[in-house]
């Protein structure tokens, strides 16, 4: 029988890698953009005097 050490952060690291890969694929490649342009995903925001909501 092989003993495997439990690493509780392993699942979090895997999720982080998947999210990074997903977000990297959704952006326009940097070589086609001006370096001063900030790449962010599209979102619909509603702003009131008290809050900003998605």
C-alpha positions in Angstrom: 0.0 0.0 0.0 1.3 3.5 -0.9 0.8 6.3 1.5 0.0 9.7 0.0 0.5 12.9 2.0 -2.7 15.0 2.1 -2.2 18.5 0.7 -5.3 20.6 1.4 -4.1 23.4 -0.9 -3.8 21.1 -3.9 -7.5 21.6 -4.9 -7.2 25.4 -4.5 -4.1 25.4 -6.7 -5.9 23.4 -9.4 -8.9 25.7 -9.3 -6.6 28.8 -9.5 -4.8 27.3 -12.6 -8.1 26.6 -14.3 -9.4 30.1 -13.6 -6.1 31.6 -14.9 -6.3 29.6 -18.0 -10.0 30.5 -18.6 -9.3 34.3 -18.1 -6.2 34.2 -20.3 -8.1 32.6 -23.1 -10.9 35.2 -22.9 -8.6 38.2 -23.4 -7.3 39.6 -26.6 -3.7 38.7 -27.1 -1.4 41.5 -25.7 0.7 41.6 -28.9 -2.3 43.1 -30.8 -3.0 45.8 -28.2 -1.4 49.0 -27.1 0.5 48.4 -23.9 -1.4 51.2 -22.1 -4.7 49.3 -22.7 -5.9 47.4 -19.6 -7.5 44.1 -20.5 -10.7 43.2 -18.5 -13.6 40.9 -19.2 -16.9 42.5 -20.2 -19.5 43.1 -17.4 -22.8 44.9 -17.1 -22.7 47.2 -14.1 -25.5 49.3 -12.7 -24.5 52.3 -10.6 -26.7 54.1 -8.1 -25.8 56.8 -5.6 -25.2 54.1 -2.9 -24.0 51.0 -4.7 -22.5 49.5 -7.8 -24.0 46.1 -8.7 -23.4 43.4 -11.4 
